[in-house]
């Protein structure tokens, strides 16, 4: 009886007629139509003639309402759309097809494969606009996710489910660093979102930076700078939805987005076109509400994890500009790239003293933290005295800490620099970090303060024996800088 009642209610709620609207106005990025009935984020078809029977149509999304009219934003160019064109509501929000067969392929900003070789048999639909996981059901970050870059793994250690930003001006090496992460990481799946990139750079990133090895376990979402603002905006959400699918399969996913700034710029275009008022530096309020929504979707869940790496293009190298400042306040850490270091051919150009991982203290051993702190102390001491050293005003013996930093700065810089083709295991990186101070990174089998899962024995390493990093801790007493001199 209950099932029959449900069927009856479904029949009553079913719409037995098609409801159409008509285009009334086209202004800039937006289209206004009188009807049909629709909800925010519904997809509509705009037919390129006034009959509604033509197979040619442009897909658009409802982004707002004004004076009893729909405000639509198209996914494609507005060429061919005129006043009187028929608008039909599909009654559905944007969904993206996801599945294991996407691995090794590229898709556009709304999830359509660009190489036409994806098998659709195992694909299922996921919502592009989804809610973040319940904070009370998120697991605590306690495992290290090695990224294969010494400076990051050793001094800005990233955990599974962490969200971290890569901040830099243009041309300092953000995309190259992402490519190194994608090739060297121990994550199960990479999802790469290239948002607002130059068309020339897309294949360069896939073939040169990502490489064949990285592409095998990656899905690349591409929305170049010439695409409409809606496509660029949705590309970030599409990539996140794909990452969410793999997280729901219990996998550890590395989500890399280049860049969060261009996502914000696309949201600015959409907001201003929809009638929002500009506020700080011309960004409408929706930018500052959409950014935390998409960033909070990454992280851990009760099934798997999404580790988010988001590049932020710093406007005019001003690290206090609104997008940079807002992103830094939301993320779980930041990697700052320094143009001055790139001018010195120091790559990756990571400014270690300005960078931080907010979860490093909870996922690394005491020994690891001690070595990282000592290296940072050497760098800070040398940087403070660098001008005096360069002009010859500093006399050896005046300050023991400065003398020690001068002695060690070459080894420090050698540890921080890395060729794009070099690959290190996490255990080897810790030994190299200890080697800066002419020591070894030993393991105490009785302690368990750092954890690394799924150690890959095939990762290039100069260490004779693989180290079980789940037992990476050593509380032996180490002399401080003063005592070592």
Protein Blocks (a to p, Z undefined) as FASTA:
>chain_A
ZZmmmmmmmmmmpccbdcddddfbdehjbccdehjaddehiacdddfbfnopafbdcddd
dfbdeehiacdddfbdfehiaghiacddehiacdddddfklgopacdfkopafklpacfk
lpccddfbdcdddfklpccdfbdcdehiaklmmmmcccehiacdddddehilpmmmmmmm
mmmpcbfbdcdddehiafklmmmmmmmmnommlmmmcccddddfkbcfklmmmmmmmmmm
mmmmmmmnopacddddddfklmmmmmmmmmmmnopacfeehiafklmmmmmmmmmmgccd
fkbccddddddddehhiakbfklmmmmmmmgbdcdddfklmmnopacfbdfklgccfklm
mmccfklmmmmmmmmmmmmmmmmmmmmmmnopacghjamklmmmmmmmmmmmmmmpccfk
bccdfklmmmmmmmmnopacdddfkbcfbccehiafkbccfbfbacdfklgccfbdcddf
klmZZ
